[in-house]
């Protein structure tokens, strides 16, 4: 039986329907940490950042690459955005709820 103070894990995915259009990773959800992994089936880069994320903002993640964010108190998945070079590509993400 899990202890009541055990971390709650969240696993999900986000697809960028229209390349060049940043989309929030999730709705409002406070987390302590999140790992974002570019889907291995992607043919192009996926970009992670704020609402202004674009291919000109960072080098992006190649298929299978990952980035991890940790917070002292919490961060909101609604404030993390992804964009992609190709329509229909995206990321998987794994988070620990705050």
GICORZI-V231236 format. One record per residue. N is the residue number from 1. PHI is phi as a letter, one per 40 degrees, with the letter a starting at -180 (none if undefined). Layout:
{{N;PHI} {N;PHI}}
This chain:
{{1;none} {2;c} {3;c} {4;c} {5;c} {6;c} {7;c} {8;b} {9;c} {10;b} {11;b} {12;a} {13;a} {14;b} {15;b} {16;c} {17;c} {18;b} {19;d} {20;g} {21;b} {22;c} {23;b} {24;c} {25;d} {26;a} {27;c} {28;d} {29;a} {30;c} {31;b} {32;c} {33;a} {34;a} {35;b} {36;b} {37;b} {38;c} {39;d} {40;c} {41;c} {42;c} {43;b} {44;b} {45;c} {46;b} {47;b} {48;b} {49;i} {50;c} {51;c} {52;c} {53;c} {54;a} {55;c} {56;c} {57;c} {58;a} {59;c} {60;g} {61;b} {62;c} {63;d} {64;g} {65;c} {66;b} {67;b} {68;b} {69;b} {70;b} {71;b} {72;c} {73;b} {74;a} {75;b} {76;b} {77;c} {78;c} {79;c} {80;b} {81;b} {82;b} {83;b} {84;a} {85;c} {86;b} {87;d} {88;g} {89;b} {90;a} {91;b} {92;b} {93;a} {94;b} {95;b} {96;b} {97;c} {98;c}}
